[in-house]
């Protein structure tokens, strides 16, 4: 008996959805540039958001907002590349690279994974994971 490989019905891919999530990502990163736009971050993060940062710290939404308010995360600009979107119904996974600038110079490079969920009709960031890039990958 032979089996026929069929495309997964779970994974959905469309350029329109890709652009929507890339725009959400641009809005998210712009809100983190100094001075941070806390209202936008508050709106985009899910209430149960948590982050595993590139330095290994795990921070929830309240902790991240406190860190931003205190100036504990101060960057001038964040640039992203290599963004890829995979959507599974009411959940989307966005991966990419981000470069953080401080004082006009590149401060660090991260590969990131974001998990977005449709919560009550609004896309919210539920999870962030950042991993420092290998020196060979830095541009």
Buried (B, 14 or more C-beta within 10 A) or exposed (E): EEEEEEEEEEEEEEEEBBEBBBEBBEBBBEBBBEEBBEEBBEEBBBEEBBBBBBEEEEBBBEBBBEBBEEEEBBBEBBEBEEBEBBBEEEBBBBBBBBBBBEEEEEEBBBBBBBBBBEEEEEBBBBBBBBBBBEEEEEE
